[in-house]
Amino acid sequence: MDDSFISARRRRRVALQTSRRAFLLMAGSATLAACGSTREAAPPQAQLPPAEPVAPQQPANVIGGGAVRVALILPLGASGNAALAAQSLRNAAEMAMAEFTGANIQILVRDDGGSGPGAQAAAQQAMDEGARAIIGPVFAHTVAAAGLVARPRGVPVVGFSTDTNVATQGVYLLSFLPQTDVERAVRYAASIGRRGFVGLVPDNAYGSVVEAAFRETVPATGGRILGLERYGTGGAAQFAEAARRLAPSATQADALFLPDAADAVPQALQALQAAGVQLAGKQLIGTGLWDDRRLFAAPSVAGGLFAAPDPAGFRAFAERYRARYSREPVRTATLSYDAVTLMAALVAAHGESGISDAAIQNPSGFTGIDGIFRFRADGTNQRGLAVMQIGNGAAQIVSPAPRSFAQAT
């Protein structure tokens, strides 16, 4: 997302099946599991004919009728893919409200048009209408704009940008942060004996973020960075030049870090081979950008590792979403679902006062569609990710996602 926005498998299944997708607060999970009620024990409503509405339909910009108001700010009026993704996020919020039995919150959906001033106006309007928290916006500049007016009023923001520069006390990011990808994958590589690392990194903002995480994590695992080179956007010539510079150290390494997308990674590997680097025996390491079927089909990437949420959670979510909306959700729709369910769970457990920085920063964390997560005081998040390995046209889990942060540490 930024702004290219657009398990514990067993634990996740238990959470989904026993409480009808109720959100579990891992500290005091029994309290919030009870908030999910026993929807599974009810008669199978899907088999009954649709009932006539007993009350007037709610406005399109309101979801639910609970006592505690929460804003959802999205670029619904933006152009292109942003608006399509925004609608998917809105649908996921609606789905979360439908699946959380007795949610005592009301979602005020507001359009920021994808602009900073729009986000600021939407946040101000929602707070004037009584919003106790803000979910969204999507982009870095819109999250920052919403935070500027929300923080002075003590209203927490749970945004979807991946740019950690906009995170701060009271402005939280629920997104999939690339730093977490790097740390998990590198630590796993070290656990299987890799000690000498090299990196071939794109010369862009994303590259800077993952390079910093790589440089921090490798020494922390007892490994060494033998070399790192950047490449620009000039095509094959850029790959060739960076590979030529990296080749001397790459021949000595047993792990190769390539944090780029499916169209770039095979080109980078081809350039390294052309520069005389033998890839056999070297552990390839990527990031969440590798979670792409095009890359799974690339023979040169077979055996490569990357970190990602256990895919079982999203598969189950997508199946329910398709049944409800007859279309595919965007991958990040789970963020909206989890943010809404988080707010509903906090209110269910503690009332309106449950939506606070202290509750949001609970160190035991929460369990959502994509596994465990928790928020740090600086607004960034930590997730429990699985490690995936590419092979035979797919990616399989080789190290399961932790089920608690005690297990993760």
HELIX and SHEET records of a PDB file:
HELIX    1   1 ALA A    8  THR A   18  1                                  11    
HELIX    2   2 SER A   29  CYS A   35  1                                   7    
HELIX    3   3 ARG A   39  ALA A   41  5                                   3    
HELIX    4   4 GLN A   45  GLN A   47  5                                   3    
HELIX    5   5 ASN A   81  GLU A   99  1                                  19    
HELIX    6   6 GLY A  116  ASP A  128  1                                  13    
HELIX    7   7 ALA A  140  ALA A  150  1                                  11    
HELIX    8   8 ARG A  151  ARG A  153  5                                   3    
HELIX    9   9 THR A  164  VAL A  166  5                                   3    
HELIX   10  10 PRO A  178  SER A  191  1                                  14    
HELIX   11  11 ALA A  205  ALA A  220  1                                  16    
HELIX   12  12 ALA A  236  ALA A  250  1                                  15    
HELIX   13  13 VAL A  265  ALA A  274  1                                  10    
HELIX   14  14 GLY A  288  TRP A  290  5                                   3    
HELIX   15  15 ARG A  293  PHE A  296  1                                   4    
HELIX   16  16 PRO A  299  VAL A  301  5                                   3    
HELIX   17  17 PRO A  311  TYR A  325  1                                  15    
HELIX   18  18 ALA A  333  HIS A  350  1                                  18    
HELIX   19  19 GLY A  351  GLY A  354  5                                   4    
HELIX   20  20 ASP A  357  ILE A  360  1                                   4    
HELIX   21  21 PHE A  405  ALA A  408  1                                   4    
SHEET    1   A 4 LEU A  24  LEU A  25  0                                        
SHEET    2   A 4 PHE A 366  GLY A 368 -1                                        
SHEET    3   A 4 GLY A 371  PHE A 375 -1                                        
SHEET    4   A 4 ASN A 381  ARG A 383 -1                                        
SHEET    1   B 6 VAL A  62  ILE A  63  0                                        
SHEET    2   B 6 ILE A 105  ASP A 111 -1                                        
SHEET    3   B 6 VAL A  68  LEU A  74  1                                        
SHEET    4   B 6 ILE A 134  ILE A 135  1                                        
SHEET    5   B 6 VAL A 157  GLY A 159  1                                        
SHEET    6   B 6 VAL A 171  LEU A 173  1                                        
SHEET    1   C 4 ARG A 224  TYR A 231  0                                        
SHEET    2   C 4 GLY A 196  PRO A 202  1                                        
SHEET    3   C 4 ALA A 255  PHE A 257  1                                        
SHEET    4   C 4 GLN A 283  ILE A 285  1                                        
SHEET    1   D 3 LEU A 305  ALA A 308  0                                        
SHEET    2   D 3 ALA A 386  GLY A 391 -1                                        
SHEET    3   D 3 ALA A 394  SER A 399 -1                                        
END                                                                             
